[in-house]
């Protein structure tokens, strides 16, 4: 395989002696172009200062290369030249290019790490077998074209969905107001201590699956998963309330997961790099910690937005001291007489 990928016989022999043949094969499969250019040579070919290239490279999350390292390829030239052209034409502002570079780098790093994590067991099995890892390297070559197509297509679909959400926000009466929700597994630290690594991965994976199913079904978006917690958003207040109640029900039905505490708030949000910020986000996060396991706590603004909807029963818990916020009126939400979830 290494020979067919065009590696020098001396490089192959060295990799076999040092036990890095599998890594060398994956390098050849993932980046079939060999690096031939230094950073200065790359900058010269794209018509930019080396410092500009260096900053863009770092924004993508890559370690700054040593001055004489020849790691850059023709593809690097093409992509960077196109990006420089977009900025020079004023289509993309330099600050926006750096911002998007950071988001792209973080997201692709997470996807790449997730792929490696998902195939770790297969890799370990291959290393323990007689082929010394070559089977895993071969499978990586087979899967890579699919992953590249899947990432591109999934991005296009999500770009369409994000644009539609932004239009929905702009055309609602409230403008940029939306629901923010936090769902936190109760006693997760205690439960995790009783599980081995495999069982813990299954529990976290099951939680992820359930939350994604409910949120996506009701036109919401998962902002991020944080181990034993989830942050989600949706434009419509009633949909946010439905999501919270349904997540609580499906998680409670799973014996391995236990119960959730959920906090919901409604109001104006600041959006940047795919994440959400502002007082409403902080409020939703603090509402999670109020009350017992299984509680769904909502802000006064969300309570007013869904008042009169028979699917939801709400009662005031009075003013509660919330860290960093102060005394805040909190409402407990349960399924109402019109609930058919």
Residue pairs with C-beta under 8 A, 6 or more apart in sequence:
1 25
1 134
1 137
1 138
2 12
2 15
2 21
2 24
2 25
2 28
3 9
3 12
5 25
5 28
5 29
5 32
6 28
6 34
7 15
7 24
7 28
11 24
12 21
12 24
15 21
15 23
15 24
21 132
21 133
21 134
22 127
22 132
22 133
22 134
22 136
22 137
25 134
25 137
26 137
26 140
29 137
29 140
29 141
29 144
30 140
30 144
31 73
33 73
33 74
33 75
34 73
35 69
35 70
35 71
35 72
35 73
36 70
36 72
36 73
37 45
37 70
37 71
37 72
37 73
37 76
37 77
38 65
38 67
38 68
38 69
38 70
38 72
39 50
39 53
39 54
39 57
39 65
39 67
39 69
39 72
40 50
40 67
41 72
42 53
42 72
42 76
42 77
42 80
43 49
43 50
43 52
43 53
45 77
45 81
46 53
46 77
46 80
46 81
46 84
47 81
47 84
48 80
48 84
52 84
53 80
54 64
55 98
56 80
56 83
56 97
56 98
56 101
57 64
57 65
58 64
59 98
59 101
59 102
59 105
60 101
60 102
60 104
60 105
61 102
61 105
61 106
61 108
61 109
62 105
65 71
65 72
83 92
83 97
86 92
86 97
87 93
87 94
87 97
92 100
99 273
102 273
103 273
103 274
107 274
111 151
115 147
116 123
119 136
119 139
119 140
122 136
122 139
123 133
123 136
126 133
126 134
126 135
126 136
127 133
127 136
129 135
161 221
165 221
165 235
168 235
169 175
169 176
169 177
169 178
169 235
170 176
172 235
175 268
176 268
176 269
177 266
177 267
177 268
177 269
178 233
178 234
178 235
178 266
178 269
179 233
179 234
179 235
179 236
179 237
179 239
179 240
179 241
179 264
179 265
179 266
179 302
180 231
180 232
180 233
180 264
180 265
180 266
180 269
180 276
180 280
180 281
180 284
181 230
181 231
181 232
181 233
181 234
181 240
181 243
181 244
181 262
181 263
181 264
181 284
182 229
182 230
182 231
182 262
182 263
182 284
182 285
182 287
182 288
183 211
183 229
183 230
183 232
183 244
183 247
183 248
183 251
183 260
183 261
183 262
183 288
184 228
184 229
184 260
184 261
184 262
184 288
185 191
185 207
185 228
185 229
185 251
185 257
185 258
185 259
185 260
186 258
186 259
186 260
186 261
186 293
186 294
187 258
187 293
188 227
188 228
188 258
189 228
191 203
191 258
192 200
192 203
192 228
195 203
202 256
203 256
203 257
204 227
204 228
206 254
206 256
206 257
207 228
207 230
207 251
207 257
208 225
208 230
210 247
210 250
210 251
210 254
210 257
211 222
211 225
211 230
211 232
211 247
212 222
213 250
214 243
214 246
214 247
214 250
215 221
215 222
215 230
215 232
215 234
215 243
215 247
216 222
218 234
218 239
218 242
218 243
218 246
219 234
219 235
219 236
219 239
220 232
220 233
220 234
220 239
220 240
220 243
221 232
221 233
221 234
222 230
222 231
222 232
223 231
223 232
223 233
223 274
223 275
223 276
224 230
224 231
224 275
225 231
229 288
230 247
231 276
232 243
233 269
233 276
234 240
234 243
237 266
237 302
237 305
237 306
238 305
238 306
238 309
238 311
240 264
240 266
240 302
241 264
241 298
241 302
241 306
241 309
241 311
241 312
241 333
242 311
242 341
244 262
244 264
244 296
244 298
244 333
245 296
245 312
245 333
245 334
245 335
245 339
245 341
246 341
247 260
247 262
248 259
248 260
248 262
248 294
248 296
249 341
251 257
251 258
251 259
251 260
252 258
252 259
252 260
252 294
258 293
259 293
259 294
260 293
260 294
261 288
261 289
261 290
261 291
261 293
261 294
261 295
261 297
262 288
262 295
262 296
262 297
263 283
263 284
263 285
263 286
263 287
263 288
263 289
263 290
263 297
263 298
264 284
264 287
264 296
264 297
264 298
264 299
264 302
264 333
265 280
265 281
265 283
265 284
265 287
265 298
265 299
265 301
265 302
266 280
266 299
266 301
266 302
266 305
267 278
267 279
267 280
267 283
267 299
267 301
268 278
268 280
269 276
269 277
269 278
269 280
269 281
270 276
270 277
270 278
271 277
279 325
280 299
282 324
282 325
283 299
283 322
283 325
283 328
284 299
286 322
286 323
286 324
286 325
286 328
287 297
287 298
287 299
287 322
287 330
288 297
290 297
290 317
290 320
290 322
290 330
291 297
291 317
291 332
295 332
296 332
296 333
296 334
297 317
297 330
297 331
297 332
297 333
298 314
298 330
298 331
298 332
298 333
299 328
299 329
299 330
299 331
300 328
300 329
300 331
302 331
303 314
303 331
303 333
306 312
306 314
307 314
309 336
309 338
310 336
310 337
310 338
310 339
311 335
311 336
311 338
311 339
311 340
311 341
312 333
312 334
312 335
312 336
312 339
313 333
313 334
313 335
313 336
313 337
314 331
314 332
314 333
314 334
315 331
315 332
316 329
316 330
316 331
316 332
317 330
317 331
317 332
318 329
318 330
319 327
319 328
319 329
319 330
320 327
320 328
320 329
320 330
321 327
321 328
322 328
335 341
